């Protein structure tokens, strides 16, 4: 298996399986001198960890992170940062009945066909358990981006199954179990999820994310365009089946006069591009929507085959998220942060000395919109500093 490293200058290599002793990652390319503590990383992991409500898997993991290298006296040294999270609550016997069968919609079949062997316990390497280390690495990227450029990366659940949740305010997001931006919908979602769990079925979700304060100029055309790399990052999250940047698929219904974001000396008049043109950041908010499929592991009987190709009915027992999207918001934020961190360093490597005489225009004029074009109040951001040669 060769595809375990993400990023070029700022890279993350992950390891471990769902029911192994531990999961972890090595973060390489982090600039020296960033103040980072276990608490900085743990606060992000706590947002994602399982067992936080009745609506997610009841697997009890503390997700306590250990920093093994790359940090000395509270600062990054520029050397590889090794992070470890020990697995504490595996119940491998729950999966003994599916060791010789393949769950429909899961990676069981493709892993078996490709490698001729698979760790059936909790999905092994294909489990979303692995995303915990991405959140840990993303915490480092988030902090550097915020301290260096004032960038704020945030997300929220915009839809759970058939229920669309409008954006109201960021303050609500971290104060409910769904990461929704309008807490008045919590009761409705809890009723929906209670009924779903009783039925033994699962459901999908849509997560929206936004990066505010990204400077103009990041992205590497033509094959490492910023939007292409963001889409690549999001599609590398378990269960993601679709990604939109800016207006996304709504662009199909727009005319050129609606879609193209007009510019004035004072700023852009709209943001259908989602903050990226020609694969390069415009200085506007970068906006992303992610579609997450229903969980494949459900207790309802589904037709499948076993290793011999014999027809079987598969019922999955154990502890699973009836909607993996409920805990996906911190993961989406982290993958967006990893992309931006990598491109910040790549831009600095080639273009730090570029001095364009054309004034930079503001991200927007008289508009405050999120990914779904609903009104939001933008958080105050630091003023974008001019790049410094020693960053």
N, C-alpha and C positions, 0 to 999 in steps of 0.2 A: 504494500500500500504506500504509494508515493505522494499522495495529495494531502499532506498534513500540515503544510506551511502556508500561511496567508501573509501577503505583503512583500515589498521589495526592500526598501531601506528601513522601514519599521515593520518587522516581521514577527509573527506569532506561530510557533510550532506546538501543537497540542498532542497529548498522549493520554492513554487510559481508556477503560471501558466502564460501562454502567455498574457492573457488579464485580469489578476488579478491586484491588486494595486501595487505589487512588486514581484520581485524574489530575492532570497538570499541564503546564505549558512553559515554554521558554520564550521570553520576549527579547528580541535582539534589535539593536539600533536606536534604543532610547537615548536621547541626549543626556549627558551628565549634568548633575546639579539640580535635578528636579526633586523637591522635597516630597517624599512619599512614605506613607506609613501603612501598617496592616489595616488600621481603621479606615483609611481612604478607600482601600479595595473592598474591605468587608462591608461597608455601607452599601455598595452597589450589589454585592453578592446577596445580601439580605433581602433586597428587593425581588430577586429572582428565585430564591431557594424554595424547595417544595415544602408542603405541609403547613402553609401559612393560612389556609382557609379550607372550608369543607368542599370548595369548588375545584380544588386541584388535587393532585396525587397526595396521598397521606404518608408517603415515604418520608421519614423523619431524618433529615440531614442538616447538620449545623452549617455545612459549607464553610467551615473555618479555614481560612487561607494561611499558608505558611510561605514566607519569603525566604528562599534558600540561598539566593545569590544576587549580585548586582546592585545591592543597596548597602551603603555604609554610613553609619552615623546619621541615618534618616534621609540620605540623599542618594539618587541614582549615580552610579560610577561610570556609566557608559559601557559597561560589560553586560553580558546576557543576564537577564532577570529571570530566575527560575521560580515558579509559583506552584504550590502543591495543595490539593484539596483531598483529604482522605474520605473514602466512602465509609459510612458508618451503619447503614440500615438496609443492607441487601437481603432480599428473601428469594434466593435463587430457585428454591423448590417450587415457587409459584409458576415457574416457566417449564417445569419438567414435561408437561403434557404437550408442549409445542416444540420440543427439541427436534422432532422428526417431521414437522409440518411447517407450512409457510403461511403467515398471516396475510390475507389480502390487503393490499395497499401499503404494506410494510417492506422494508429492505431485506427481509429474510431471504426471499427467493433470489434476488440479484446478487447479494453477497455470497450465497451458496454457489451460484453458477459461476461467479467470477473467481472465487478463492478456493472453492472445494472444501471449505471449512468455515464455520461461523460460531461465534459465541452467542448462543440463543438466550442467555440470561439477561433479561431486560433490554434486549436489542444490541448488547455489546457496544461496539464502536459506533454503531448507527443510532444509538440512543441520544435523545436531546440532553441527557445528563452532561455530555461533553461541552455543551454551550456555557456551562458555569465558568470554565476557564477563559472563554472569550469575554465574558463579562468582567472577569478579573483583569485581563489585559486591557480591556476597554476603559477601565477605571483609570489606568495610567495615562492612556491617550486623552481621555476627557480632561484630566487635570492639566496636562501640558498645554493642550489647545486653549483651555480657558485662561491659564496664567499668561500664556504668550500672546494670544490674540483676543481674549475676551469672548471666545466662541462658547455658546451655550447649545448643548444637544439635548433635546427632550422628545419624548414620545407619549402616545396614549392609545388606548383601544378605541377605534372609531365605529366598530361594528362587531357584534357577537351573534353569529347565526343570522337570523332574519331581522334582528333588532339593531337599527342604526342609532348611534348615540351622538348627538350634536356636541360640538365644542362649546364649553361655557367659560372655564377658567383653569389655568394651570395649577392653581392651588389645590384643586380637588384630586389631581391625578394620584398622588402618593398617599392619599387618605381613604382609599377604598380598595377592596381586593381585586378589582378588575382593571385598575389603571385607567379609568374613564375620566373625562374632563367635565362631567356633569353628575355630581353625586345623587341627584334626584332620581337617576335611573337605577340605582343600586337595588332597590326592592324588586323592581321588574326583572332585572337580570338574575337575582338570586332565586326567584320563583321559577324562572325559565330553567336555570341550571339544576335546581332540585328535581324538577320533572324529568329533565334529560338523564340525570344519574339513575333515577328509578327505572327508566326505560332501558338502560344498558347501552344507550347509543352515545354518539359524540357529535361535535359540531365544529365548524371553522370560525375564523375571525379575521378582521382587518385591523392592522396596526398602522398608525400614522406617526411619522417622525419628522422633526425639523431641526436644522442646524442654523443658528443665527449668529451673525458676525463673521462669517467666512470671507476672507479678503478676495478681491478679484484676482484671477490669474492662475488658480490651482487647477491641475488636470494636465494630462500628457497625451495630446492627439498623436496619431490617430487611433491607435489600438488600445491605449490606456486612458481613454477619455474618462473624465471624472464620473459622468453619469453611468458609463459602462461598468466602471469599477464598483460603483455603488450597487448597481443591479446584480453584478457578480457576487458581491458580498452578501446581499440579501438572499439570493437564491442558494447560497451555501448554508443557510439556516435550515435546520430540519423542518419539514412540513410546509415550507414556503412554495407556493405554486404560481405566484404572480407578483410583479413589481411595477409601480408607476412612479415616474419622476414628474413633478409639477402637475399639469393638467392631465397627463397620462392618456388613457383611452378616451377621455372626453374630448381630446384634440380632434378626434375623427368627426365630431359633430360641429366643430368650430370652423368659421371662415378665417381667412388670413387677417382680416381686419380685427377679428376678435382675439386671435391667438397670439399674434406677434406683440411683444411687450414694448410699447412705445417708450422712447427716452426723451427726457428734457434735461437742461442743465442742472435742474434740482433733483433729478432721479428718475427711476423707472415708474411707469404708470400702472403696471400690472406685473404679475409673476407667473404666467402660464408655463414658462420654461422651467420653473422649479429651481431657479438660481444657477442654471448651467446653460451655456450656449457654446456650440462647437466643441463640447467636451471640456470646457473651461469655466470655472466659477465666475459669476458676474458681480459678486458682492451682495447679491440678494440672498434671502433665506433659501436654503436648500431644502426642498420638501419631497418626502417619499411616502408612498403607500405600499403596504405589503399584505398580500393575501395568504392566509394560512389555512391549510386543508383540515378537515376533521381528523381526529386521532384515529390511527389504524387499529390500535388495540382496544377492542370492545368485547363485551361478554356475550353479545348476541351471536348466534351461530352463522357462520359465513362459509360458502363453498370454496374449497381450495384443493390442493394435492399434497401428498407427502413426498418424501425423498425418492420413493419408487414410482412416482407419477400416479398413484392410486387416489381416486377421489375421496375427500374427507370433508367433514364439517369441523371448522375451527372455532372454538370459543376461547377467548383470552381472559384468564383470571389473573388477579394480582392488583397492584396499585398503579393506576394510570390517570393522567389528566383527561377528563372528558372534553376539555378544550385546551389544547396546548397554547392557544393564543392568549390565555389569561395571564401567563407568566412570560410572554414573549416581548413585552415592551422594553425591558432592560437589555434584552439580547439585540433587538433592532437598534437601539441607541448605541450599543457597544460596537456593533459592526460598522455603523456609520462613522463612529469616532476613529476606528482603526483605519478606515479608508482615508479620512481627512488627515490623520496624523502622518500616514505614509506619504500622501501627496504634499503635505506641508514641507517635509524633508526633501522630497524630490524637486519641488519648486525651488527651494533654497539652493540645492546642489547645482542647478543649471542657470537659474534666472535671478539670483540674489543681486547681481550688479545691473540688471535692467532698470533703466530710469525713463519711463514713458512720460512725455511732456503733456499728454492729454489728461485733463483733470479727471479724477475718479468721481463718478456720480453716485448719489445715495441709492440705497437698495430700493426705496419706494417713496412715492409722494402721495400722502393722504390716504394710503391704504394700509390696513392691518388685516392680513388674511392668513389662514392656515392652509393645509394641503387640500382641504375640501372646500375652499373658498368661503368659509364661515368666519365671522369676525372674531378676532382674539385681541387681547391686550398684550403687546410685546413686552417682555421683561427688559429692564434697562441693561444695556451692554456697555462694556468698556469701548472707548474709541479705538478703532483699528490703528495700531502703531505702524510706522514705516518699518520695513524689515531691517534688521541689524545684521552686519556681516558676521558677528560672532555668535549668532543664535544657533 
